[in-house]
Amino acid sequence: MASVCPANGRIIAKVRTGNSSDYNRCVEAAQQAWHLWADLPAPRRGEIVRQIGDALRSKLEPLGKLVSLEMGKLNFYLYVYIHLTW
């Protein structure tokens, strides 16, 4: 599958698609991971979520550029969107 820039029609990236077997493996792995996650104390889960947020914010510029390419919007609007939703 290709991700295409709507502004110029150029391919931004290509990704492999999965099949039903891939989907089933993902669902099983997610169900197993949920049990591990649920067993963690809430403060530890909160710390992990905070760390994920920090990691995403540290990549704000390249993520913003990617979203901008995929949505065909100016970078400025994407940074505003990301700051409001993250």
C-alpha positions in Angstrom: 0.0 0.0 0.0 1.3 3.5 -0.8 0.8 6.7 1.1 0.4 9.5 -1.4 0.9 13.2 -0.9 -2.5 14.8 -2.0 -0.8 18.0 -3.0 1.4 16.5 -5.7 0.5 12.8 -6.0 4.0 11.6 -5.1 4.4 8.5 -3.0 5.6 9.3 0.5 6.1 5.8 1.7 5.1 2.2 1.0 3.9 -0.2 3.6 3.1 -3.9 3.5 -0.5 -4.9 4.1 -1.4 -7.8 6.2 -3.8 -10.7 5.9 -6.3 -12.3 8.3 -3.5 -14.5 9.8 -1.4 -11.4 10.6 -4.5 -9.7 12.1 -5.2 -12.7 14.3 -1.6 -12.8 15.6 -1.8 -9.1 16.4 -5.0 -9.6 18.3 -3.6 -12.5 20.3 -0.4 -10.5 21.2 -2.5 -7.5 22.2 -4.7 -9.7 24.5 -1.6 -11.2 26.2 0.0 -7.7 26.5 -3.2 -6.4 28.1 -2.9 -8.9 31.0 0.7 -7.7 31.7 -0.4 -4.1 31.4 -3.4 -4.6 33.7 -1.1 -6.1 36.4 1.1 -3.0 36.6 0.3 -0.5 39.3 -1.5 2.6 38.0 1.4 4.9 38.8 3.8 2.7 36.8 1.3 2.7 33.8 1.1 6.5 34.1 4.9 6.8 34.0 5.1 4.7 30.9 2.4 6.7 29.2 4.3 9.9 30.1 7.5 8.5 28.6 5.6 7.7 25.4 4.3 11.2 25.3 7.8 12.6 25.8 9.2 10.4 23.0 6.5 11.6 20.6 7.1 15.2 21.5 10.8 14.8 21.0 10.0 13.9 17.3 7.4 16.7 16.8 9.0 18.2 13.8 9.5 15.1 11.7 6.1 13.8 12.7 4.5 17.1 11.8 6.2 17.1 8.4 4.9 13.5 7.8 1.3 14.4 8.8 1.6 17.6 6.7 2.6 15.5 3.6 -0.1 12.9 4.1 -2.9 15.5 4.7 -1.7 18.1 2.3 -1.7 20.9 4.9 0.8 23.5 5.8 3.2 22.6 8.6 2.0 25.5 10.8 -1.5 24.0 11.0 -0.2 20.6 11.8 1.9 21.8 14.7 -1.2 23.6 16.1 -3.2 20.4 15.6 -0.5 18.2 17.2 -0.1 20.5 20.2 -3.9 20.6 20.8 -4.4 16.8 20.5 -1.2 15.5 22.2 
